Amino acid sequence: MESLAFEITARPIVIEDEAWIATDVFVSPGVRIGHGAVVGVRSTVLHDLPPMRVCVGTPAKSIRPRLAHEN
């Protein structure tokens, strides 16, 4: 679809409780960051991230549990 007005098609970004988002992170519209997730510096979040996981990269991917005693 072409538009001369360039309307914004916005979708909400949901950041659940206790999630941490580091500096210079891009979060795409429509993404949910799970409860307690941690997103590393300069990551690009293009898809939903799971709860209680450390996620980094471009695109951001889960690399490990947030807490050492979880698997």
Backbone torsions as a table, in degrees:
resi	resn	phi	psi	omega
1	MET	NA	131.5	177.7
2	GLU	-102.5	141.0	-179.4
3	SER	-139.3	130.7	176.4
4	LEU	-79.6	-20.2	-177.8
5	ALA	-90.6	-13.4	-178.5
6	PHE	53.1	53.4	179.0
7	GLU	-58.7	147.1	178.2
8	ILE	-86.8	128.1	173.7
9	THR	-106.6	93.3	-173.7
10	ALA	-95.9	143.1	171.7
11	ARG	-128.0	142.8	-176.1
12	PRO	-67.7	147.1	170.7
13	ILE	-100.9	128.5	-179.0
14	VAL	-112.8	121.1	176.5
15	ILE	-115.1	109.6	-175.6
16	GLU	-74.6	165.3	-177.7
17	ASP	-53.8	145.8	174.8
18	GLU	66.3	9.7	174.8
19	ALA	-78.6	146.0	177.7
20	TRP	-116.6	133.1	176.8
21	ILE	-123.9	118.4	-177.6
22	ALA	-73.3	-177.8	-177.8
23	THR	-72.9	150.2	173.4
24	ASP	60.2	40.4	178.3
25	VAL	-101.7	133.9	173.1
26	PHE	-99.0	129.0	176.0
27	VAL	-118.8	119.9	-177.4
28	SER	-70.4	147.7	175.9
29	PRO	-57.3	141.9	177.3
30	GLY	87.4	3.3	-177.2
31	VAL	-91.2	145.8	173.9
32	ARG	-115.4	128.0	175.6
33	ILE	-103.5	118.3	-171.9
34	GLY	-64.6	160.3	179.3
35	HIS	-51.0	124.9	175.1
36	GLY	72.7	6.1	179.0
37	ALA	-68.7	153.0	176.0
38	VAL	-121.0	127.4	179.3
39	VAL	-111.4	121.5	-175.5
40	GLY	-72.3	161.5	-179.1
41	VAL	-51.4	136.0	175.3
42	ARG	60.6	23.1	176.7
43	SER	-77.0	159.0	175.8
44	THR	-120.7	111.3	-175.4
45	VAL	-97.2	108.5	-177.7
46	LEU	-107.0	-16.2	-177.5
47	HIS	-136.7	163.3	178.0
48	ASP	-55.2	143.6	177.9
49	LEU	-111.9	142.0	-176.5
50	PRO	-73.6	158.1	178.4
51	PRO	-69.2	151.6	172.9
52	MET	54.0	38.4	177.2
53	ARG	-127.4	149.4	171.3
54	VAL	-89.7	126.6	-175.7
55	CYS	-127.5	133.7	-179.2
56	VAL	-144.8	162.6	170.3
57	GLY	109.4	-179.8	178.9
58	THR	-132.8	98.4	0.1
59	PRO	-77.0	156.4	-178.7
60	ALA	-63.6	135.1	177.6
61	LYS	-134.7	149.8	177.5
62	SER	-69.8	128.9	-179.7
63	ILE	-113.2	-23.2	179.9
64	ARG	-171.0	165.7	174.6
65	PRO	-66.9	152.7	177.8
66	ARG	-67.8	-37.7	-178.6
67	LEU	-105.2	138.8	-174.6
68	ALA	-61.5	-31.0	-176.6
69	HIS	-82.1	-3.4	177.3
70	GLU	-97.7	153.3	178.6
71	ASN	-119.2	NA	NA
